[in-house]
Amino acid sequence: MTTRTTATARNENGQISHWVNGSEWKGDSNRFARVDNPATGRTLSKVHLASKADVNAVVSSSRMAFESWRHFSLRKRAEILLGFRELLVRHSGELAKIISSENGKTLADAAGEIERGLEVADFACGIAQLLKGGHSERVAGEVDTRSLRQPIGVVAGITPFNFPAMVPMWMFPIAIACGNSFVLKPSERDPSAAVVLARLFEQAGLPAGVFNVVHGDREAVDALLHHPDVAALSFVGSTPIARYVYETAASQGKRVQALGGAKNHMIVLPDADVAQAADAAVSAAFGSAGQRCMAVSVMVPVGEIADPLITAIAERVERLRVGEGTDPQTDMGPVISAKQVERILSLIESGLSEGARLVVDGRGLRVEGCENGYFLGACLFDHVTANMAIYREEIFGPVLNTVRCSSFDEALELVNANPYGNGAALFTRDGAAANRFEREVEAGMVGINVPIPVPAPFHSFGGWGDSLFGDTHIYGEEGVHFYTRGKVVTSRWTNAKAGADLGFQPAS
């Protein structure tokens, strides 16, 4: 067992182990999953997959760590968080390379997700202010009342492959700052970032066991969902699994915030700037090869702007350079797996068979030197309708669908009829239209001339409809409330002896 001082995750055998109680731990399971480089198709390493018994051991470690960590002062917690932030900044370049190699996204994109994760760590450094309670003096006679928030125990996070650093950092800095211990189950497709984050946090002074990482598949997930010592669980992933996680964990009496899939729409009104809207659509649709829960997957031009907008987007799409994420000239990297390529191609075929027009066809792309990589060029559809599979299903790839509408009312009705309600954007110069869109659109995150409206960390992230199961959004003050529970103390200190009173006493 060795503790490394640099941003790395693989052990001397090239394997990725769990990180438990301050050191690498292989567990008792002998199951592994391959970790591939999506750009080359080559296997980089193997990651251990935990059994139920392994998960039980990890949760036990976390429970023991919680009993002491909860008593650390707010100042000391903030000090450790600040140290973690400093270490992460120092190692961000190394971590970005790890993310790019396992996920496929460009180095710039990987650096960007680390930066957005750091914003949540910054927010969590203000935990002393965030956990301030309230006090009411003399609510009745000599009686005072005060409220406070306390940690809930062992909490878990189950996170997706598309943001292996950012999404975990939407969870664990706040949970740990609130005094909880945290068990992270990252995606087995790109697991190294999670181990690096845990190592850096412990190098900053976090006690061993407060932040544990357990790798695994459904067996590990189910073990966390059913474990009696896991008090709360945060999840980000597809809608079917989010629903399953929510229903299963909630039935066990746990707090759950389960963020699901999306079908984010971008309405473009006739008065919008075509160049600005086209740039925004391309960036939001094809960044990370479309593998973002906040990616714009449906563009909705209204009226006569449709033709010039489609032309402008097509011109930009055809100039995109697709290649290995570590190449600084690359605009868009591969998707995560060969299986995902097959799924996207199947949906493209269904779109064509149902009558949509493929304006830009990214199929058949070959990247020199990466012939076995999981590449797919950017695709642009026009004349998509709401009954087509490519509109109904979350594609999670570099495919932008265009649904034309004749009026703002029709476009807004289209968005609100969709079962997903993660994010929605409007591009316009009309302030009245923007105000109406803010009020009436059925989505949890709204952008006005902003294509990907991911909120700053002092607000919160979360959708509506089938994009969120549970009542609480992630990070921000809602995150603080999710990872704590309220307590109200009513006290009276007096020497008066008034005798017993069996009535319900009024506040007087």
C-alpha positions as CSV (number, residue, x, y, z in Angstrom):
1,M,0.0,0.0,0.0
2,T,1.5,3.3,-1.1
3,T,0.4,6.9,-1.0
4,R,1.5,8.8,-4.0
5,T,2.3,12.5,-4.0
6,T,1.5,13.3,-7.6
7,A,-1.6,13.1,-9.7
8,T,-1.7,9.5,-10.6
9,A,-4.1,6.6,-10.1
10,R,-2.6,3.4,-11.4
11,N,-0.6,1.1,-9.2
12,E,2.7,-0.6,-10.0
13,N,0.7,-3.3,-11.8
14,G,-1.0,-0.8,-14.0
15,Q,-4.3,-1.4,-12.3
16,I,-6.7,1.1,-10.7
17,S,-7.7,0.1,-7.2
18,H,-10.2,1.5,-4.7
19,W,-9.0,4.3,-2.5
20,V,-10.1,3.4,1.1
21,N,-9.0,4.7,4.4
22,G,-6.0,6.6,3.0
23,S,-4.5,3.9,0.7
24,E,-5.0,1.7,-2.3
25,W,-7.2,-1.3,-1.6
26,K,-7.9,-4.1,-4.0
27,G,-10.8,-5.6,-2.1
28,D,-11.8,-9.2,-2.2
29,S,-13.5,-9.3,-5.6
30,N,-11.5,-10.6,-8.5
31,R,-13.6,-8.9,-11.1
32,F,-12.2,-6.2,-13.4
33,A,-13.3,-3.8,-16.2
34,R,-11.2,-2.5,-19.0
35,V,-10.3,1.2,-19.2
36,D,-9.8,2.2,-22.8
37,N,-8.5,5.2,-24.5
38,P,-11.5,6.2,-26.7
39,A,-9.2,7.9,-29.3
40,T,-7.1,4.8,-30.0
41,G,-9.3,1.9,-28.8
42,R,-6.3,0.6,-26.8
43,T,-6.7,-0.6,-23.3
44,L,-4.9,1.6,-20.8
45,S,-5.5,-0.4,-17.6
46,K,-7.9,-2.5,-15.6
47,V,-10.1,-1.2,-12.8
48,H,-11.2,-3.3,-9.8
49,L,-15.0,-3.9,-9.5
50,A,-16.2,-4.1,-6.0
51,S,-18.4,-6.8,-4.6
52,K,-21.2,-6.2,-2.1
53,A,-18.8,-7.3,0.7
54,D,-16.2,-4.8,-0.6
55,V,-18.8,-2.0,-0.5
56,N,-19.8,-2.9,3.0
57,A,-16.1,-2.6,4.1
58,V,-15.8,0.8,2.5
59,V,-19.0,2.1,4.1
60,S,-17.8,0.8,7.5
61,S,-14.5,2.8,7.0
62,S,-16.5,5.9,6.2
63,R,-18.8,5.5,9.2
64,M,-15.8,5.3,11.5
65,A,-14.2,8.3,9.9
66,F,-17.5,10.3,10.2
67,E,-17.6,9.9,14.0
68,S,-14.5,12.0,14.4
69,W,-14.7,14.2,11.3
70,R,-18.1,15.6,12.4
71,H,-16.5,17.2,15.4
72,F,-13.8,19.1,13.4
73,S,-14.2,22.9,13.7
74,L,-15.7,24.8,10.7
75,R,-12.4,26.7,10.5
76,K,-10.4,23.5,10.3
77,R,-12.6,22.1,7.6
78,A,-12.3,25.2,5.5
79,E,-8.5,25.2,6.0
80,I,-8.3,21.6,4.6
81,L,-10.6,22.6,1.7
82,L,-8.4,25.5,0.8
83,G,-5.4,23.2,0.9
84,F,-7.1,20.8,-1.4
85,R,-8.0,23.6,-3.8
86,E,-4.3,24.7,-3.9
87,L,-3.1,21.1,-4.6
88,L,-5.7,20.6,-7.4
89,V,-4.7,23.8,-9.1
90,R,-1.1,22.7,-8.9
91,H,-1.9,19.3,-10.5
92,S,-4.7,20.4,-12.8
93,G,-2.6,19.9,-15.9
94,E,-1.7,16.3,-15.0
95,L,-5.3,15.6,-14.1
96,A,-6.6,17.1,-17.4
97,K,-4.3,14.7,-19.3
98,I,-5.6,11.7,-17.4
99,I,-9.2,12.8,-18.1
100,S,-8.4,13.3,-21.8
101,S,-6.8,9.8,-22.1
102,E,-9.7,7.9,-20.5
103,N,-12.6,10.0,-21.6
104,G,-11.5,11.3,-25.0
105,K,-12.4,15.0,-24.5
106,T,-9.9,17.7,-25.5
107,L,-7.4,18.9,-23.0
108,A,-9.0,22.4,-23.0
109,D,-12.4,20.8,-22.2
110,A,-10.9,18.7,-19.4
111,A,-9.2,21.8,-17.9
112,G,-12.6,23.6,-18.1
113,E,-14.4,20.9,-16.2
114,I,-11.7,21.0,-13.5
115,E,-12.1,24.8,-13.2
116,R,-15.9,24.4,-12.9
117,G,-15.4,21.9,-10.2
118,L,-13.0,24.2,-8.4
119,E,-15.8,26.8,-8.3
120,V,-17.8,24.5,-6.1
121,A,-14.8,23.9,-3.8
122,D,-14.5,27.7,-3.5
123,F,-18.1,27.9,-2.5
124,A,-17.6,25.1,0.1
125,C,-14.7,27.0,1.7
126,G,-17.3,29.4,3.0
127,I,-18.9,26.7,5.1
128,A,-18.9,28.7,8.3
129,Q,-21.2,31.2,6.8
130,L,-23.3,28.6,5.0
131,L,-24.0,26.7,8.2
132,K,-25.0,29.7,10.3
133,G,-28.2,29.0,12.2
134,G,-30.9,31.3,13.5
135,H,-31.8,32.6,16.9
136,S,-35.0,34.0,18.3
137,E,-34.8,35.5,21.8
138,R,-37.8,35.4,24.2
139,V,-40.2,33.6,22.0
140,A,-42.3,33.0,25.2
141,G,-41.4,34.4,28.6
142,E,-37.9,33.2,29.4
143,V,-37.8,30.9,26.4
144,D,-35.3,31.2,23.5
145,T,-35.3,29.2,20.3
146,R,-32.4,28.6,17.9
147,S,-32.0,26.5,14.8
148,L,-28.9,24.7,13.5
149,R,-27.9,22.3,10.8
150,Q,-25.9,19.1,11.4
151,P,-24.3,16.5,9.2
152,I,-26.2,13.3,8.4
153,G,-23.5,10.7,8.3
154,V,-22.1,8.6,5.4
155,V,-23.2,10.0,2.0
156,A,-22.5,8.5,-1.4
157,G,-22.1,9.9,-4.9
158,I,-22.6,7.9,-8.1
159,T,-21.2,9.8,-11.0
160,P,-21.1,9.5,-14.9
161,F,-18.3,9.1,-17.4
162,N,-18.8,12.5,-19.1
163,F,-17.4,14.7,-16.3
164,P,-15.1,12.5,-14.2
165,A,-13.8,15.4,-12.1
166,M,-16.5,18.1,-12.3
167,V,-19.6,16.1,-11.3
168,P,-18.0,14.5,-8.2
169,M,-16.8,18.0,-7.2
170,W,-20.4,19.1,-7.4
171,M,-21.0,16.8,-4.5
172,F,-18.1,15.9,-2.2
173,P,-16.7,19.3,-1.3
174,I,-20.0,20.5,0.1
175,A,-20.8,17.1,1.7
176,I,-17.5,16.9,3.5
177,A,-17.4,20.6,4.5
178,C,-20.8,20.0,6.2
179,G,-19.1,17.3,8.4
180,N,-20.2,14.1,6.5
181,S,-17.9,11.3,5.2
182,F,-18.3,10.6,1.4
183,V,-18.2,7.4,-0.7
184,L,-17.7,8.1,-4.4
185,K,-18.6,5.4,-7.0
186,P,-17.3,6.9,-10.3
187,S,-17.8,5.5,-13.7
188,E,-15.7,2.5,-14.4
189,R,-15.0,3.8,-17.9
190,D,-12.8,6.7,-16.6
191,P,-12.1,6.0,-12.9
192,S,-8.7,7.6,-12.4
193,A,-9.8,11.2,-11.8
194,A,-11.7,10.1,-8.7
195,V,-8.7,8.5,-7.2
196,V,-6.5,11.5,-7.9
197,L,-9.1,13.8,-6.3
198,A,-9.2,11.6,-3.2
199,R,-5.5,11.5,-2.9
200,L,-5.1,15.2,-3.2
201,F,-7.7,15.9,-0.6
202,E,-6.0,13.6,1.9
203,Q,-2.6,15.2,1.1
204,A,-4.3,18.5,2.1
205,G,-5.0,17.1,5.6
206,L,-8.3,15.4,5.2
207,P,-8.4,12.4,7.7
208,A,-8.3,9.0,6.2
209,G,-11.6,7.5,5.5
210,V,-13.5,10.7,5.2
211,F,-13.4,10.5,1.4
212,N,-13.3,6.9,0.0
213,V,-13.5,5.8,-3.6
214,V,-15.0,2.4,-4.6
215,H,-15.1,1.3,-8.2
216,G,-17.8,-1.0,-9.6
217,D,-20.8,-1.7,-11.7
218,R,-24.4,-2.4,-10.8
219,E,-23.4,-4.7,-7.9
220,A,-21.6,-1.9,-6.2
221,V,-24.4,0.6,-6.9
222,D,-27.1,-1.7,-5.5
223,A,-25.0,-2.3,-2.4
224,L,-24.8,1.5,-1.8
225,L,-28.5,1.9,-2.4
226,H,-29.4,-0.8,0.2
227,H,-26.7,-0.2,2.8
228,P,-28.3,1.0,6.1
229,D,-25.4,3.2,7.0
230,V,-25.6,5.3,3.8
231,A,-27.9,8.2,4.8
232,A,-28.1,10.1,1.4
233,L,-27.2,9.5,-2.2
234,S,-26.4,11.8,-5.1
235,F,-26.6,10.5,-8.7
236,V,-26.0,11.9,-12.2
237,G,-26.7,9.7,-15.2
238,S,-29.4,8.6,-17.6
239,T,-33.1,9.0,-16.8
240,P,-33.9,5.2,-16.5
241,I,-31.1,4.7,-14.0
242,A,-31.9,7.9,-12.2
243,R,-35.4,6.7,-11.7
244,Y,-34.2,3.3,-10.5
245,V,-31.7,4.9,-8.1
246,Y,-34.3,7.3,-6.7
247,E,-37.0,4.7,-6.2
248,T,-34.7,2.1,-4.7
249,A,-32.8,4.4,-2.3
250,A,-35.9,6.3,-1.3
251,S,-37.7,3.0,-0.4
252,Q,-34.8,2.4,2.0
253,G,-35.5,5.7,3.7
254,K,-32.5,7.6,2.2
255,R,-32.3,11.1,0.9
256,V,-31.9,11.1,-2.8
257,Q,-31.1,13.6,-5.5
258,A,-31.0,11.7,-8.8
259,L,-30.3,13.8,-11.9
260,G,-31.3,12.2,-15.2
261,G,-31.1,12.8,-18.9
262,A,-32.0,15.7,-21.0
263,K,-33.2,17.0,-24.4
264,N,-32.1,20.6,-24.2
265,H,-33.8,23.0,-26.7
266,M,-32.4,26.2,-28.1
267,I,-35.1,28.5,-29.6
268,V,-33.8,31.1,-32.0
269,L,-36.3,33.9,-32.8
270,P,-36.2,35.8,-36.1
271,D,-34.6,38.9,-34.5
272,A,-31.6,37.0,-33.2
273,D,-28.1,37.5,-34.5
274,V,-27.5,34.6,-36.9
275,A,-23.7,34.4,-36.4
276,Q,-24.0,34.6,-32.6
277,A,-26.7,31.9,-32.5
278,A,-24.8,29.6,-35.0
279,D,-21.6,29.9,-32.9
280,A,-23.5,29.1,-29.7
281,A,-25.3,26.1,-31.3
282,V,-22.1,24.5,-32.6
283,S,-20.3,25.0,-29.3
284,A,-23.2,23.7,-27.2
285,A,-24.1,20.8,-29.4
286,F,-20.6,19.4,-30.2
287,G,-18.4,20.2,-27.2
288,S,-17.3,17.0,-25.6
289,A,-18.7,15.2,-28.7
290,G,-22.2,16.0,-27.4
291,Q,-21.7,14.0,-24.3
292,R,-23.0,16.6,-21.9
293,C,-26.3,16.5,-20.0
294,M,-26.5,20.3,-20.8
295,A,-25.6,19.9,-24.5
296,V,-28.0,21.5,-26.9
297,S,-29.5,18.6,-28.9
298,V,-32.5,20.4,-30.4
299,M,-32.3,23.7,-32.2
300,V,-35.7,25.4,-32.8
301,P,-35.5,28.2,-35.3
302,V,-38.7,30.3,-35.6
303,G,-39.9,31.5,-39.0
304,E,-37.6,32.9,-41.6
305,I,-34.4,32.6,-39.6
306,A,-34.3,28.9,-40.2
307,D,-32.6,28.7,-43.6
308,P,-29.8,31.2,-42.9
309,L,-29.2,29.7,-39.5
310,I,-29.0,26.2,-40.8
311,T,-26.5,27.4,-43.5
312,A,-24.4,29.2,-40.9
313,I,-24.3,26.2,-38.6
314,A,-23.5,23.8,-41.4
315,E,-20.5,25.9,-42.5
316,R,-19.1,25.9,-39.0
317,V,-19.7,22.2,-38.5
318,E,-17.8,21.2,-41.6
319,R,-14.8,23.2,-40.3
320,L,-14.6,21.3,-37.0
321,R,-11.5,19.3,-36.6
322,V,-12.1,15.9,-35.0
323,G,-9.2,14.0,-33.5
324,E,-7.4,12.8,-30.4
325,G,-8.1,15.0,-27.4
326,T,-4.5,15.5,-26.6
327,D,-3.9,17.2,-30.0
328,P,-4.2,21.0,-29.4
329,Q,-5.6,21.4,-32.9
330,T,-8.6,19.1,-32.1
331,D,-12.0,20.7,-31.7
332,M,-13.9,17.5,-30.9
333,G,-12.7,14.2,-29.6
334,P,-14.2,10.7,-29.8
335,V,-17.3,9.4,-28.0
336,I,-16.7,7.1,-25.0
337,S,-17.1,3.6,-26.5
338,A,-17.6,1.6,-29.7
339,K,-21.0,0.6,-28.3
340,Q,-22.0,4.2,-28.1
341,V,-20.9,4.8,-31.7
342,E,-23.2,1.9,-32.7
343,R,-26.1,3.4,-30.8
344,I,-25.7,6.8,-32.3
345,L,-25.4,5.4,-35.8
346,S,-28.6,3.5,-35.3
347,L,-30.5,6.6,-34.2
348,I,-29.1,8.5,-37.3
349,E,-30.4,5.7,-39.5
350,S,-33.8,5.9,-37.8
351,G,-33.9,9.7,-38.4
352,L,-33.2,9.2,-42.1
353,S,-35.8,6.4,-42.4
354,E,-38.4,8.6,-40.7
355,G,-37.9,11.5,-43.1
356,A,-35.4,13.9,-41.5
357,R,-32.8,15.5,-43.7
358,L,-29.1,15.0,-42.8
359,V,-27.5,18.3,-43.8
360,V,-24.0,17.4,-42.5
361,D,-23.1,13.7,-42.3
362,G,-20.4,12.8,-39.9
363,R,-20.6,9.1,-40.4
364,G,-17.6,7.2,-41.8
365,L,-15.0,9.6,-40.3
366,R,-11.5,8.2,-40.0
367,V,-8.8,9.9,-38.0
368,E,-5.2,9.2,-39.2
369,G,-3.2,7.3,-36.6
370,C,-6.4,6.6,-34.6
371,E,-8.2,4.2,-36.9
372,N,-9.4,2.1,-34.1
373,G,-10.8,5.0,-32.1
374,Y,-14.4,5.6,-31.3
375,F,-14.9,8.6,-33.6
376,L,-18.0,10.0,-35.2
377,G,-18.1,13.3,-37.0
378,A,-20.6,16.1,-36.2
379,C,-24.0,15.5,-37.7
380,L,-26.7,18.1,-38.4
381,F,-30.3,17.2,-39.1
382,D,-33.0,19.4,-40.5
383,H,-36.8,18.9,-40.7
384,V,-36.9,16.8,-37.6
385,T,-40.4,16.3,-36.0
386,A,-41.4,15.5,-32.5
387,N,-42.6,12.0,-33.3
388,M,-39.1,10.8,-34.5
389,A,-36.9,8.6,-32.4
390,I,-33.9,11.1,-32.8
391,Y,-36.1,13.7,-31.2
392,R,-37.7,11.6,-28.4
393,E,-34.5,9.8,-27.3
394,E,-31.4,11.3,-25.6
395,I,-28.7,10.7,-28.2
396,F,-25.7,11.7,-26.1
397,G,-23.5,12.2,-29.1
398,P,-22.5,14.8,-31.7
399,V,-25.9,15.1,-33.4
400,L,-27.9,18.3,-33.5
401,N,-31.5,18.1,-34.6
402,T,-33.5,21.0,-36.0
403,V,-37.2,21.3,-35.4
404,R,-38.7,24.3,-37.3
405,C,-41.5,26.2,-35.8
406,S,-43.6,29.0,-37.3
407,S,-44.1,31.0,-34.1
408,F,-42.8,31.6,-30.6
409,D,-45.9,30.1,-29.1
410,E,-45.4,26.9,-31.1
411,A,-41.7,26.7,-30.1
412,L,-42.5,27.2,-26.4
413,E,-45.2,24.6,-26.6
414,L,-42.7,22.1,-28.2
415,V,-40.2,22.6,-25.4
416,N,-42.8,22.3,-22.6
417,A,-44.3,19.1,-24.1
418,N,-41.0,17.3,-23.9
419,P,-40.8,15.0,-20.8
420,Y,-37.3,16.3,-20.1
421,G,-36.8,19.6,-18.4
422,N,-33.1,20.0,-17.8
423,G,-32.1,23.2,-19.6
424,A,-33.6,25.4,-22.3
425,A,-32.2,28.5,-24.1
426,L,-33.6,31.4,-26.1
427,F,-31.7,33.6,-28.5
428,T,-33.4,36.9,-29.1
429,R,-33.0,40.7,-28.9
430,D,-36.6,41.0,-27.6
431,G,-36.7,41.6,-23.8
432,A,-40.5,40.9,-23.6
433,A,-40.0,37.5,-25.3
434,A,-37.1,36.7,-23.0
435,N,-39.2,37.6,-19.9
436,R,-42.0,35.4,-21.0
437,F,-39.6,32.6,-21.7
438,E,-38.2,32.8,-18.2
439,R,-41.7,32.6,-16.7
440,E,-43.3,30.0,-18.8
441,V,-40.7,27.5,-20.0
442,E,-40.8,24.1,-18.2
443,A,-37.1,23.7,-17.4
444,G,-34.9,24.0,-14.3
445,M,-32.1,25.9,-15.9
446,V,-32.8,28.7,-18.5
447,G,-30.4,30.6,-20.7
448,I,-31.1,33.9,-22.4
449,N,-28.6,34.2,-25.2
450,V,-26.6,31.6,-23.2
451,P,-26.7,28.1,-24.8
452,I,-25.5,26.1,-21.8
453,P,-27.0,27.7,-18.7
454,V,-25.0,25.9,-16.0
455,P,-25.5,28.0,-12.9
456,A,-22.7,29.5,-10.7
457,P,-22.1,27.3,-7.6
458,F,-23.8,29.8,-5.2
459,H,-27.0,29.0,-7.0
460,S,-27.9,25.3,-7.8
461,F,-28.0,22.8,-10.7
462,G,-31.0,20.7,-11.5
463,G,-33.8,20.1,-14.0
464,W,-37.5,19.4,-14.0
465,G,-39.6,16.6,-15.2
466,D,-37.7,13.4,-16.1
467,S,-34.4,15.2,-15.6
468,L,-34.6,15.1,-11.8
469,F,-35.9,12.7,-9.3
470,G,-36.0,14.1,-5.8
471,D,-36.8,17.6,-4.5
472,T,-33.3,19.0,-4.1
473,H,-31.0,20.3,-6.8
474,I,-27.2,19.8,-6.6
475,Y,-24.6,22.2,-5.1
476,G,-25.3,25.7,-3.8
477,E,-27.4,26.3,-0.7
478,E,-29.7,23.4,-1.8
479,G,-26.6,21.2,-1.6
480,V,-25.8,22.3,1.9
481,H,-29.4,21.6,2.9
482,F,-29.3,18.1,1.2
483,Y,-26.2,17.1,3.2
484,T,-27.4,18.4,6.5
485,R,-30.6,18.1,8.6
486,G,-32.2,20.8,10.7
487,K,-32.5,20.9,14.5
488,V,-34.4,23.4,16.5
489,V,-33.5,23.9,20.2
490,T,-36.0,25.6,22.6
491,S,-34.5,26.5,25.9
492,R,-35.5,28.2,29.2
493,W,-33.1,29.1,32.0
494,T,-34.9,30.4,35.1
495,N,-35.0,29.9,38.8
496,A,-38.8,30.5,39.0
497,K,-40.9,27.6,40.4
498,A,-44.4,27.9,38.9
499,G,-45.5,24.3,39.5
500,A,-46.8,21.8,37.0
501,D,-49.1,22.8,34.1
502,L,-50.5,20.1,32.0
503,G,-52.0,22.5,29.4
504,F,-50.5,23.3,26.0
505,Q,-48.7,26.5,26.9
506,P,-49.2,29.6,24.7
507,A,-46.3,31.8,23.5
508,S,-46.7,34.5,26.1
